Every structure is written in C-alpha cells, then in structure tokens.
C-alpha cells in the first residue's frame, strides 16, 4: 500500500517519516508534503492508496483536499490528524469520507500501523469486490449482446418465426423492429483460416470484438447502426435510414474506408457488399439473401473487394462453351498425357467463367464432374490391364477424394485454378503408371514425342531412330500396346489440337492445318472428317450455330 503524508508542521512530517519502518509492515511511503496543493501534485503522478493528512493547513486545508479528491474520483482512503480543538473539522472530514482520525498529541506509531493495516485490508476487499462486480457486469453485458445477436440472426434467417415472440424479443433487447429501414452492409473475412493465423489477432472472440469497434469508429459518425455476427467470418451492419448517404459514391467511399481501417489496424483483408435500400423485415431478409449471392463475386474480383449487390449478379450457365464437348476434349488430352492441351482447355473454361461471372458453385460442380469422369477413366484402364491386387495399389485414392475439399472450399479463382491443375497432373501421372505396366518403354517414349510435336511434321523413320528400332517392328509393337497405329494416334492428337484452333473465329482452316503440321489442306480435311465425323468447315458452322 502506498502512503502519502500531508501536514504543514515539519516536525510531524519528519516524525511520521522516520519513526515508522514502513517497509516492514508492507507499506511504501511515497512522500511527505506541506499542503493540499502539493498533495494533489503527488497524487496526479503517483498511485496513492492512503492519505494521512492534517486538517488545518495553509493554501489548501484537509477538508478542501478531500472534497477535491472526491470530485476526481480518488479511490484511496483518508486518515485525518487533529488537535483537541479540531472536533468540528474532524466531524466534517468523516462526513466527507475520511476513514478514521487520530490525535496528534497522543499518536503512537504502533497504533497508527494497526489502523493503517485495518484500512489497507478493507481497501483490498473493496477493490476485489469492485473488480468482481465489473467482471459480472461485463459478463452480463456480453450475455445480453449475444442474446441480442441471436435475435438478429433469427430475424434474418428464420422465415417461420412466431411474429408475436419476435416482437416481444425485439422490444426486450432494444431492436427497432417498428422502424427497420435503411441499408445492409455485409463484411466477409477473406480466407478466414489464414486470417486467423496471420492477422494481428488470432482469438475468434477478440477478433469479433475488434471488428465491431472499428466498424463503430468508422460508421457511427454518419449513421445509427446495429452490428451482427452471422458466422465466424461474416458480419452484418444494419445501417438505419439517414439523409446524406443516398448516393452510391458516398457509400463506396465509406466502405473503402472500412476496408482500409480493418487492414491497417487488424491486418485483416475483408470484402464488403452493400445492399439496396430496404423497408421492413421482408425486404431486409431479401437484401440479406441478395448480398449473400452477390458476395460470391469476390471469387473473381479477389480479396478486399467492395461490391454493390444490385450490380453483382452471377450467370448460371456457360455461353460459348459446350461443356460436354469440352469434357471429352480434356479427358482425351489426359488419356494421351498431353499436359499442355489439358491446361489450355482449363484456361479456356476459366476465362469464360470470369468473363460471364459464372456462379462459382456451378464452376466447381462441373470441375468435380470432370474429376469423377477421370476416376472412371483410370478405373477402366486399371480393370483392363492390372490384376485386382495392382488395381488396389494404383489409384487407391480417387481424384475426387483427394481434391474435392480443396475445390469445394476454394475462395478465389487462383486457388481453384491451382487445385484443378494439380488434379489434372495427378490424373496424367496415374494413367502413366498404369500404362507403364503394359506399354513397352519404347511405346511410351513414342507417345511422349508425338505429344511434344503436334505442331510439327514427324516421320516414322525419325521415331524409329529415337527408340533404336526398325520402322516395321516399331509400328507392330505400338499397335499391339495401344490398339492404334502410330499414324492414327498422331492424327488424333493433331485433330484435337485443330479443334481448339477452329474455335478461334479469325483463324482460316488452311492456317489451322499448317499449325498442326499438315501442309496439304485436302489431306487435313480428309483426316479431320475421319476423326470428327464432320469436315472442318461444317464443324465450325456447327460451333457458330451453338453460340
């Protein structure tokens, strides 16, 4: 306990300072001053627990000092020193809150220590009780806030809620049910798991509290609002109707400011979606649903996006790509191990999705469909060429099992692209494993050379030289292993590439033939029709008609 002595008599100050060994009794003497003003100076800079003071002093007496400290919410205790004729002062001091008094003439150090020990114990008890009371109030306030938050969630999510019950609960927790009008702001934390580990705050409860405080600092100057935690990574700000913020630029400025503040103070990347104006609970729920849908646009726009729900609609179907044809082309490219062609097709799909703002859930659904088809393709090869034991060893875990979680939970186009590219490479590797059990290494090498030279002319003589075989023997073993001649296999690769080039409207058919290593346009037409069933020009017409 920290002690301060205040007395205008120097001898009293010296006596009290020296006659008592303060440290031995658990006290610390912080000073001995001559009047109330000097006492205030000490108390302003030091944490004082007990003030031992004279009542009659020049400049500022003891009574005035007590009054001043009471006004300043001083939390310590007062012990007054008096003479025999100071009774009126003592009585006033006790009324003002002095804990006890002692006569100077009869004061004994041990009696003073007993009194101070009693007061210090009382002070500690009071402070503990006060701290407990504060904690209880905080806990009660948190409980009320949580209950209020729960009512808001019910209002937004539960369409079947009893309206009588809702009205009672909104009145109970001060929710302005009768004047629900304004706008809704949805805040979503980008990449929530990473944000918790890399942000300035990794405690979920504290993070929510900190976000609420920053929203309050940013928004409260302009609006009355309510802050609602819908999920760990999603928050709603109900902004009540107010003049001056009806124009979109003002809203965008406010939301961008909020994004910047959360990044600056919490190192937190968030994306924000603004609703249209609403009036009443029905429209509020509608706007919440629209914001939920619109917020998925940041899959394309990236982190720290600011969106307006009315401008952020998603497309539910592809425009210029026939998914079934695309799927067949990717599977064919995977089957022959043409990584380049696979990635080109993936890129085409992703570019289309981004351009038309294809619903990310639809994009993910179709990519998972691709993985399922590739699993069936790998299973078919396993069944054809491996024993049951080997089937269990090769591809025991399916592509869908390995990549479904990453694809389904991808929050950005970049993350999804990375996952699907890894899945495609895994599919190619698995098929290569299977084929390596039945294909001679020379045949595998020939397939690799053909894939690497789709755009070039390549002769059988050169292929034979690459694997140190004569041409006739190479052709025979290639057909034995693959079921196709080298020429058939090579032509299929070239035509698959040509199909992709024909999708480019400005590319002439003669140029397409040249780009796949066929100089004779008539031969190209014949080969194309044999593989596809249509001439190049008819294929392009059909392609344009589907658009």
C-alpha positions as CSV (number, residue, x, y, z in Angstrom):
1,X,0.0,0.0,0.0
2,X,1.3,3.4,-1.0
3,X,1.2,6.1,1.7
4,X,1.3,10.0,1.4
5,X,1.7,12.3,4.4
6,X,0.2,15.8,4.3
7,X,1.0,18.2,7.2
8,X,2.2,21.8,7.4
9,X,4.2,21.1,10.5
10,X,7.7,20.0,9.5
11,X,8.3,18.1,12.8
12,X,5.2,16.0,12.2
13,X,6.3,15.1,8.7
14,X,9.8,14.2,9.9
15,X,8.5,12.1,12.8
16,X,6.0,10.1,10.8
17,X,8.6,9.6,8.0
18,X,11.3,8.3,10.3
19,X,9.8,6.8,13.4
20,X,7.9,4.1,11.4
21,X,9.7,1.4,9.4
22,X,7.1,1.4,6.6
23,X,8.6,-1.3,4.5
24,X,8.5,-3.8,7.4
25,X,4.7,-3.5,7.6
26,X,4.0,-3.8,3.8
27,X,3.7,-0.1,3.2
28,X,5.6,2.3,0.9
29,X,6.0,5.9,1.8
30,X,5.6,8.0,-1.4
31,X,6.3,11.4,0.2
32,X,5.5,14.0,2.9
33,X,4.2,17.4,1.8
34,X,3.1,20.6,3.5
35,X,-0.3,21.4,2.0
36,X,-3.2,20.2,-0.2
37,X,-1.9,21.6,-3.5
38,X,1.4,19.7,-3.2
39,X,-0.5,16.6,-2.2
40,X,-2.5,16.9,-5.5
41,X,0.7,17.1,-7.5
42,X,1.9,13.9,-6.0
43,X,-1.4,12.1,-6.4
44,X,-1.6,13.1,-10.1
45,X,1.7,11.3,-10.8
46,X,1.8,8.5,-8.3
47,X,-0.8,5.9,-7.4
48,X,-1.6,6.6,-3.7
49,X,-3.7,4.3,-1.6
50,X,-3.9,6.0,1.8
51,X,-3.5,9.8,2.6
52,X,-2.6,10.7,6.2
53,X,-3.5,14.4,6.4
54,X,-3.7,17.3,8.8
55,X,-7.0,19.2,8.6
56,X,-5.8,22.8,9.3
57,X,-3.1,23.8,6.7
58,X,-2.4,26.9,4.7
59,X,-3.1,27.2,0.9
60,X,-5.4,24.2,0.8
61,X,-6.6,22.6,4.0
62,X,-7.5,18.9,4.6
63,X,-11.2,19.4,4.1
64,X,-10.8,21.1,0.7
65,X,-8.3,18.4,-0.3
66,X,-10.8,15.6,0.5
67,X,-13.5,17.4,-1.5
68,X,-11.2,17.9,-4.5
69,X,-10.1,14.2,-4.5
70,X,-13.7,13.1,-4.2
71,X,-14.6,15.1,-7.3
72,X,-11.7,13.5,-9.1
73,X,-13.0,10.0,-8.2
74,X,-10.0,9.2,-5.9
75,X,-10.2,5.5,-4.9
76,X,-8.0,5.6,-1.9
77,X,-8.7,6.2,1.8
78,X,-8.2,9.2,4.2
79,X,-6.9,9.2,7.8
80,X,-7.0,12.7,9.4
81,X,-4.7,14.0,12.1
82,X,-6.3,16.5,14.5
83,X,-5.7,18.6,17.7
84,X,-8.1,18.7,20.7
85,X,-9.9,21.8,19.3
86,X,-10.4,20.4,15.8
87,X,-13.6,18.5,16.6
88,X,-15.8,20.3,14.1
89,X,-13.3,19.8,11.3
90,X,-13.0,16.1,12.2
91,X,-16.8,15.6,12.1
92,X,-16.9,17.3,8.6
93,X,-14.0,15.2,7.4
94,X,-15.8,12.0,8.5
95,X,-18.9,13.1,6.6
96,X,-16.8,13.7,3.5
97,X,-15.5,10.1,3.7
98,X,-12.5,10.0,6.0
99,X,-12.0,6.5,7.3
100,X,-10.8,7.4,10.8
101,X,-8.9,10.1,12.8
102,X,-6.0,10.2,15.3
103,X,-5.0,12.9,17.8
104,X,-1.5,14.3,17.1
105,X,-0.6,14.7,20.8
106,X,-1.4,11.0,21.7
107,X,-0.4,9.4,18.4
108,X,1.7,6.3,18.8
109,X,3.4,4.6,15.8
110,X,2.2,1.1,16.6
111,X,-1.5,2.3,16.9
112,X,-1.1,4.1,13.6
113,X,0.2,0.9,12.0
114,X,-2.7,-1.1,13.4
115,X,-5.2,1.4,11.9
116,X,-3.4,1.5,8.5
117,X,-3.3,-2.3,8.4
118,X,-7.0,-2.5,9.0
119,X,-7.7,0.2,6.4
120,X,-5.5,-1.5,3.8
121,X,-7.3,-4.8,4.3
122,X,-10.6,-3.1,3.9
123,X,-9.4,-1.3,0.8
124,X,-8.2,-4.6,-0.8
125,X,-11.5,-6.2,0.0
126,X,-13.4,-3.3,-1.6
127,X,-11.3,-3.4,-4.7
128,X,-11.7,-7.2,-5.1
129,X,-15.5,-6.8,-4.8
130,X,-15.5,-3.9,-7.2
131,X,-13.4,-5.9,-9.7
132,X,-15.8,-8.9,-9.3
133,X,-18.7,-6.5,-9.9
134,X,-17.1,-5.1,-13.0
135,X,-16.5,-8.7,-14.3
136,X,-20.1,-9.6,-13.6
137,X,-21.4,-6.5,-15.4
138,X,-19.1,-7.2,-18.4
139,X,-20.3,-10.8,-18.5
140,X,-23.9,-9.8,-18.2
141,X,-23.4,-7.2,-20.9
142,X,-21.7,-9.9,-23.1
143,X,-24.6,-12.3,-22.5
144,X,-27.2,-9.6,-23.4
145,X,-25.2,-8.7,-26.6
146,X,-25.0,-12.4,-27.5
147,X,-28.8,-12.8,-27.0
148,X,-29.4,-9.6,-29.0
149,X,-27.2,-11.0,-31.7
150,X,-29.1,-14.3,-31.7
151,X,-32.4,-12.4,-32.1
152,X,-31.0,-10.6,-35.1
153,X,-29.9,-13.9,-36.6
154,X,-33.3,-15.3,-36.2
155,X,-34.8,-12.2,-37.8
156,X,-32.6,-12.6,-40.9
157,X,-32.6,-16.4,-41.2
158,X,-35.8,-17.8,-39.8
159,X,-38.7,-17.3,-42.1
160,X,-41.1,-19.3,-40.0
161,X,-40.6,-17.4,-36.7
162,X,-43.6,-16.6,-34.5
163,X,-44.1,-12.8,-35.0
164,X,-45.6,-12.3,-31.5
165,X,-42.5,-13.8,-30.0
166,X,-40.2,-11.8,-32.3
167,X,-42.0,-8.6,-31.3
168,X,-41.5,-9.3,-27.6
169,X,-37.8,-10.2,-28.0
170,X,-37.0,-7.1,-30.2
171,X,-38.6,-4.9,-27.5
172,X,-36.8,-6.7,-24.8
173,X,-33.4,-6.2,-26.4
174,X,-34.0,-2.7,-27.9
175,X,-34.1,-3.8,-31.6
176,X,-36.1,-1.1,-33.5
177,X,-38.5,-3.6,-35.2
178,X,-41.0,-0.8,-35.9
179,X,-38.5,1.3,-37.9
180,X,-36.5,-1.2,-39.9
181,X,-35.4,0.9,-42.9
182,X,-32.0,1.6,-44.4
183,X,-29.2,-0.4,-46.0
184,X,-27.3,-3.6,-45.1
185,X,-23.5,-3.9,-45.3
186,X,-22.1,-7.5,-45.4
187,X,-18.5,-7.9,-44.2
188,X,-16.7,-11.2,-45.1
189,X,-13.2,-12.0,-44.0
190,X,-11.1,-13.1,-46.9
191,X,-9.5,-16.6,-46.4
192,X,-10.7,-16.8,-42.8
193,X,-8.3,-19.7,-41.7
194,X,-5.2,-17.8,-42.9
195,X,-6.5,-14.6,-41.5
196,X,-6.7,-16.1,-38.0
197,X,-3.1,-17.3,-38.2
198,X,-1.5,-14.3,-39.9
199,X,-3.5,-11.4,-38.6
200,X,-2.8,-9.3,-35.5
201,X,-5.5,-11.1,-33.5
202,X,-5.9,-14.9,-33.6
203,X,-8.6,-15.2,-30.9
204,X,-12.0,-15.5,-32.5
205,X,-13.9,-13.7,-29.8
206,X,-11.4,-10.9,-29.6
207,X,-11.3,-10.6,-33.4
208,X,-15.1,-10.1,-33.5
209,X,-14.9,-7.5,-30.7
210,X,-12.2,-5.6,-32.5
211,X,-14.0,-5.6,-35.9
212,X,-17.1,-4.3,-34.1
213,X,-15.1,-1.4,-32.6
214,X,-13.6,-0.4,-35.9
215,X,-17.0,-0.5,-37.5
216,X,-18.3,1.7,-34.7
217,X,-15.4,4.2,-35.2
218,X,-15.9,4.3,-39.0
219,X,-19.7,4.3,-39.2
220,X,-21.1,5.9,-36.0
221,X,-20.2,9.5,-37.2
222,X,-22.7,9.1,-40.1
223,X,-25.3,6.6,-39.0
224,X,-27.2,4.8,-36.3
225,X,-26.5,1.1,-36.8
226,X,-26.5,-2.4,-35.5
227,X,-23.6,-4.9,-35.7
228,X,-24.4,-8.6,-36.1
229,X,-22.1,-11.6,-36.2
230,X,-23.7,-14.1,-38.5
231,X,-20.8,-16.5,-38.7
232,X,-17.2,-16.5,-37.7
233,X,-16.2,-14.9,-41.0
234,X,-19.3,-13.0,-41.8
235,X,-20.7,-9.8,-40.2
236,X,-23.7,-7.7,-41.0
237,X,-24.1,-3.9,-40.3
238,X,-27.7,-2.7,-40.4
239,X,-27.4,1.0,-41.3
240,X,-30.6,2.8,-40.4
241,X,-32.1,5.3,-42.9
242,X,-30.5,8.7,-42.8
243,X,-30.2,11.6,-45.2
244,X,-26.9,12.4,-46.8
245,X,-25.9,8.9,-47.9
246,X,-28.4,8.1,-50.6
247,X,-25.8,8.4,-53.4
248,X,-23.6,5.4,-54.3
249,X,-20.3,7.2,-54.4
250,X,-20.7,8.2,-50.7
251,X,-21.4,4.6,-49.8
252,X,-18.4,3.3,-51.7
253,X,-16.2,5.9,-50.0
254,X,-17.4,4.7,-46.6
255,X,-17.0,1.0,-47.4
256,X,-13.5,1.5,-48.9
257,X,-12.6,3.4,-45.8
258,X,-13.8,0.5,-43.7
259,X,-11.8,-2.0,-45.7
260,X,-8.6,0.2,-45.2
261,X,-9.2,0.6,-41.5
262,X,-9.6,-3.1,-40.9
263,X,-6.4,-3.8,-42.9
264,X,-4.5,-1.0,-41.1
265,X,-5.4,-1.9,-37.5
266,X,-6.0,-5.6,-37.7
267,X,-4.0,-6.7,-40.8
268,X,-7.3,-8.2,-41.9
269,X,-8.4,-8.4,-45.5
270,X,-12.2,-8.2,-45.9
271,X,-14.6,-7.9,-48.8
272,X,-17.8,-5.8,-48.4
273,X,-21.1,-5.9,-50.1
274,X,-23.7,-3.2,-50.0
275,X,-27.4,-3.9,-50.3
276,X,-30.1,-1.8,-51.9
277,X,-32.3,0.2,-49.6
278,X,-34.9,-1.8,-47.6
279,X,-38.1,-1.1,-45.7
280,X,-39.4,-3.6,-43.2
281,X,-38.3,-7.2,-42.3
282,X,-39.4,-8.8,-45.5
283,X,-37.2,-6.6,-47.6
284,X,-34.4,-6.8,-45.1
285,X,-34.3,-10.6,-45.5
286,X,-34.5,-10.3,-49.3
287,X,-31.5,-7.9,-49.3
288,X,-29.5,-10.2,-47.0
289,X,-30.1,-13.1,-49.4
290,X,-29.1,-10.9,-52.4
291,X,-25.9,-9.8,-50.6
292,X,-25.0,-13.4,-49.8
293,X,-25.3,-14.3,-53.5
294,X,-23.5,-11.1,-54.7
295,X,-20.6,-11.6,-52.2
296,X,-19.5,-14.7,-54.1
297,X,-18.4,-12.3,-56.9
298,X,-15.2,-11.7,-54.9
299,X,-14.2,-15.2,-56.2
300,X,-13.5,-13.3,-59.4
301,X,-12.7,-9.8,-58.1
302,X,-10.3,-11.1,-55.4
303,X,-9.7,-10.1,-51.8
304,X,-10.5,-6.6,-50.4
305,X,-13.4,-6.2,-52.9
306,X,-16.1,-3.6,-52.5
307,X,-19.3,-4.7,-54.2
308,X,-22.8,-3.4,-54.7
309,X,-25.4,-6.2,-54.6
310,X,-27.5,-4.7,-57.4
311,X,-24.6,-4.6,-59.8
312,X,-23.1,-8.0,-58.9
313,X,-25.3,-10.7,-60.5
314,X,-24.0,-14.1,-61.4
315,X,-24.6,-16.2,-64.5
316,X,-25.9,-19.7,-64.1
317,X,-24.8,-21.3,-67.4
318,X,-22.0,-21.1,-69.9
319,X,-22.4,-19.1,-73.1
320,X,-19.8,-20.0,-75.7
321,X,-18.5,-23.4,-74.4
322,X,-20.3,-26.7,-74.9
323,X,-19.4,-28.4,-71.6
324,X,-19.9,-32.0,-72.9
325,X,-17.5,-31.3,-75.8
326,X,-15.1,-29.6,-73.5
327,X,-15.2,-32.5,-71.1
328,X,-14.5,-35.0,-73.9
329,X,-11.5,-33.0,-75.1
330,X,-10.0,-32.7,-71.6
331,X,-10.4,-36.5,-71.0
332,X,-8.8,-37.3,-74.4
333,X,-5.9,-35.0,-73.6
334,X,-5.4,-36.5,-70.2
335,X,-5.6,-40.0,-71.6
336,X,-2.7,-39.4,-74.0
337,X,-0.8,-37.4,-71.4
338,X,-0.9,-34.1,-73.2
339,X,-0.5,-31.7,-70.2
340,X,-0.2,-28.6,-72.4
341,X,-3.6,-29.3,-74.1
342,X,-5.2,-30.1,-70.8
343,X,-4.1,-26.8,-69.3
344,X,-5.1,-24.9,-72.4
345,X,-8.7,-26.3,-72.1
346,X,-8.8,-25.5,-68.3
347,X,-7.7,-21.9,-69.2
348,X,-10.4,-21.6,-71.8
349,X,-13.1,-22.6,-69.3
350,X,-11.8,-20.3,-66.6
351,X,-11.6,-17.3,-69.0
352,X,-15.2,-17.9,-70.0
353,X,-16.3,-18.2,-66.4
354,X,-14.6,-15.0,-65.4
355,X,-15.9,-13.1,-68.4
356,X,-19.5,-14.0,-67.8
357,X,-19.3,-14.2,-64.0
358,X,-20.3,-17.9,-63.9
359,X,-21.6,-18.8,-60.5
360,X,-18.6,-20.3,-58.7
361,X,-20.6,-23.1,-57.2
362,X,-21.6,-24.2,-60.8
363,X,-18.0,-24.0,-62.0
364,X,-16.9,-26.1,-59.0
365,X,-19.7,-28.6,-59.6
366,X,-18.6,-29.1,-63.3
367,X,-14.9,-29.5,-62.3
368,X,-15.9,-32.1,-59.8
369,X,-17.8,-33.8,-62.6
370,X,-14.6,-33.8,-64.6
371,X,-12.7,-35.5,-61.8
372,X,-15.4,-38.1,-61.4
373,X,-15.1,-38.9,-65.2
374,X,-11.4,-39.1,-65.0
375,X,-11.7,-41.5,-62.0
376,X,-13.8,-43.7,-64.2
377,X,-11.3,-43.5,-67.0
378,X,-8.4,-44.5,-64.7
379,X,-10.6,-47.4,-63.3
380,X,-11.3,-48.6,-66.9
381,X,-7.5,-48.7,-67.6
382,X,-6.9,-50.4,-64.2
383,X,-9.5,-53.1,-65.0
384,X,-8.2,-53.7,-68.5
385,X,-4.5,-54.1,-67.7
386,X,-3.9,-54.8,-64.0
387,X,-4.7,-57.6,-61.5
388,X,-7.0,-56.9,-58.6
389,X,-4.0,-56.5,-56.3
390,X,-2.4,-54.0,-58.6
391,X,-5.7,-52.1,-59.0
392,X,-5.8,-51.6,-55.3
393,X,-2.2,-50.3,-55.3
394,X,-2.5,-47.9,-58.3
395,X,-5.0,-45.1,-57.7
396,X,-6.3,-46.5,-54.4
397,X,-7.5,-42.9,-53.5
398,X,-9.6,-41.3,-56.2
399,X,-9.1,-37.9,-57.6
400,X,-12.4,-36.8,-56.3
401,X,-11.4,-37.9,-52.7
402,X,-8.1,-36.2,-53.0
403,X,-9.2,-32.8,-54.4
404,X,-12.9,-32.4,-53.6
405,X,-12.3,-30.5,-50.4
406,X,-9.8,-28.1,-52.0
407,X,-12.0,-27.4,-55.0
408,X,-15.3,-27.0,-53.0
409,X,-13.7,-24.7,-50.5
410,X,-11.6,-22.6,-52.9
411,X,-12.4,-18.9,-52.2
412,X,-10.7,-17.4,-55.3
413,X,-10.2,-18.3,-58.9
414,X,-6.5,-18.5,-58.4
415,X,-6.9,-21.1,-55.6
416,X,-9.3,-23.1,-57.7
417,X,-7.1,-23.0,-60.7
418,X,-4.1,-24.3,-58.7
419,X,-6.2,-27.2,-57.3
420,X,-7.6,-28.3,-60.6
421,X,-4.2,-28.1,-62.3
422,X,-2.7,-30.3,-59.6
423,X,-5.6,-32.7,-60.1
424,X,-5.0,-32.9,-63.8
425,X,-1.3,-33.6,-63.4
426,X,-2.2,-36.3,-60.8
427,X,-4.6,-37.9,-63.3
428,X,-1.9,-37.9,-66.1
429,X,0.6,-39.4,-63.7
430,X,-1.8,-42.1,-62.5
431,X,-2.6,-43.1,-66.1
432,X,1.1,-43.1,-66.9
433,X,1.6,-45.5,-64.0
434,X,-1.0,-47.9,-65.3
435,X,0.2,-47.7,-68.9
436,X,3.8,-48.3,-67.9
437,X,2.7,-51.7,-66.7
438,X,1.6,-52.8,-70.2
439,X,3.3,-50.4,-72.6
440,X,6.9,-51.0,-73.6
441,X,9.1,-48.2,-72.6
442,X,9.7,-47.5,-76.3
443,X,6.0,-47.1,-76.9
444,X,5.6,-44.7,-74.0
445,X,8.5,-42.7,-75.4
446,X,6.9,-42.5,-78.8
447,X,3.6,-41.2,-77.3
448,X,5.6,-38.5,-75.5
449,X,7.4,-37.5,-78.7
450,X,4.1,-37.3,-80.6
451,X,2.5,-35.1,-77.9
452,X,5.6,-32.8,-77.9
453,X,5.4,-32.4,-81.7
454,X,1.7,-32.0,-82.5
455,X,2.6,-28.8,-84.4
456,X,5.4,-30.4,-86.4
457,X,5.8,-33.0,-89.1
458,X,7.5,-36.1,-87.9
459,X,8.4,-39.2,-89.8
460,X,8.3,-42.9,-88.9
461,X,12.0,-43.1,-89.6
462,X,12.8,-40.4,-87.0
463,X,10.5,-42.1,-84.4
464,X,12.2,-45.4,-85.0
465,X,15.7,-43.8,-84.6
466,X,14.6,-42.3,-81.3
467,X,14.0,-45.7,-79.8
468,X,16.6,-47.7,-81.7
469,X,14.0,-49.9,-83.6
470,X,13.3,-50.5,-87.2
471,X,10.2,-49.0,-88.6
472,X,8.2,-52.2,-89.2
473,X,8.9,-53.6,-85.7
474,X,8.0,-50.3,-84.1
475,X,4.7,-50.0,-85.9
476,X,3.8,-53.5,-84.9
477,X,4.6,-53.2,-81.2
478,X,2.9,-49.8,-81.0
479,X,-0.3,-51.2,-82.3
480,X,-0.1,-54.2,-80.1
481,X,0.2,-51.9,-77.0
482,X,-2.2,-49.1,-77.9
483,X,-4.6,-50.7,-80.3
484,X,-3.9,-47.9,-82.7
485,X,-1.3,-47.3,-85.4
486,X,1.2,-44.6,-85.0
487,X,-0.4,-42.6,-87.8
488,X,-3.9,-42.9,-86.2
489,X,-2.5,-41.9,-82.8
490,X,-0.6,-38.9,-84.3
491,X,-3.6,-37.8,-86.4
492,X,-5.9,-37.9,-83.3
493,X,-3.5,-35.6,-81.4
494,X,-3.3,-33.2,-84.4
495,X,-7.1,-33.1,-84.8
496,X,-7.7,-32.5,-81.1
497,X,-5.4,-29.5,-81.4
498,X,-7.1,-28.4,-84.6
499,X,-10.5,-28.4,-82.9
500,X,-9.2,-25.9,-80.3
501,X,-7.8,-23.7,-83.1
502,X,-11.1,-23.8,-85.1
503,X,-12.9,-22.2,-82.1
504,X,-10.9,-19.0,-82.9
505,X,-13.2,-17.2,-85.4
506,X,-10.5,-15.3,-87.2
507,X,-8.3,-18.4,-88.0
508,X,-8.5,-19.8,-91.5
509,X,-8.8,-23.5,-92.0
510,X,-5.6,-23.6,-94.1
511,X,-3.8,-21.9,-91.2
512,X,-5.2,-24.4,-88.8
513,X,-3.8,-27.3,-90.9
514,X,-0.4,-25.7,-91.1
515,X,-0.3,-25.1,-87.3
516,X,-0.8,-28.8,-86.7
517,X,1.9,-29.8,-89.1
518,X,-0.2,-30.7,-92.1
519,X,0.6,-28.7,-95.2
520,X,-1.9,-30.3,-97.6
521,X,-5.4,-28.8,-96.8
522,X,-7.2,-31.6,-98.7
523,X,-5.4,-34.2,-96.6
524,X,-6.2,-32.2,-93.5
525,X,-9.9,-32.2,-94.5
526,X,-10.0,-35.9,-95.0
527,X,-8.2,-36.7,-91.7
528,X,-10.4,-34.3,-89.8
529,X,-13.6,-35.8,-91.2
530,X,-12.4,-39.3,-90.4
531,X,-11.7,-38.4,-86.8
532,X,-14.6,-36.0,-86.0
533,X,-17.2,-37.1,-88.5
534,X,-17.5,-33.6,-90.0
535,X,-15.4,-31.5,-92.3
536,X,-13.5,-28.6,-90.7
537,X,-15.9,-26.0,-92.3
538,X,-19.0,-28.0,-91.2
539,X,-17.6,-28.3,-87.7
540,X,-17.1,-24.5,-87.5
541,X,-20.6,-23.9,-88.8
542,X,-22.0,-26.1,-86.1
543,X,-19.9,-24.4,-83.5
544,X,-21.1,-21.0,-84.5
545,X,-24.7,-22.2,-84.6
546,X,-24.5,-23.3,-80.9
547,X,-23.4,-19.8,-79.9
